[in-house]
Amino acid sequence: MECADFRFDPGQVCTHGFCWLCFASYSGPTGIHNIGNSAHQVACTHFRANAPVAPAIATREENVRVQTERDAQHQAFLQQLRQDRDRLQARVQAQVAQHQADELAHAQRRATRDARIQAQHQADELANAQRRATHNARITEEEAHAFAEAHTHALGPPVRHAHAPPVVGSRSRGRLRDPSID
């Protein structure tokens, strides 16, 4: 097939652009670049009736303006992200400080409670020791009295040995020793 572009010189490569399905040209006043996909043949799979026309090629100034606007929007977006990050960091730092303060207050309450419990425990131990001492003294006194009465009535007065001095009132394990046993 020969090229429809009459500017084609033999021995050179054809640069004419067209659709390979319906042979619609890309350039020219009725080309695909100017009127869109409606330039294709109706049977072509690329044909679109009333398809929007491709936008005209923007000028350099328009491209610079659009890029400048995009850069400004991007910088504003980055600034908003930085502000959000700083706000979140401040919020997290405040929450960490509050958590540390709560932990310190809890540790102080726990230490106060433990000291109070320890003091109460020591007071209870002291009271128990005093009750035990009073109880033991009373029992020792009662046992000594009972022992003395039992020996006085049963054996009569204590016998004195010639080789040992009298041992009245000495204690052995909290009880009075019987002087008659010596």
Buried (B, 14 or more C-beta within 10 A) or exposed (E): EEEEBEEBEEEEEEEBEBBEEBEBBEBBEEBBBBBBBBBBEEEBEBBEEEBEEEEEEEEEEEEEEEEEEEEEEEEEEEEEEEEEEEEEEEEEEEEEEEEEEEEEEEEEEEEEEEEEEEEEEEEEEEEEEEEEEEEEEEEBEEEBEEBBEEBEEEEEEBEEEEEEEEBEEEEEEEEBBBBBEB
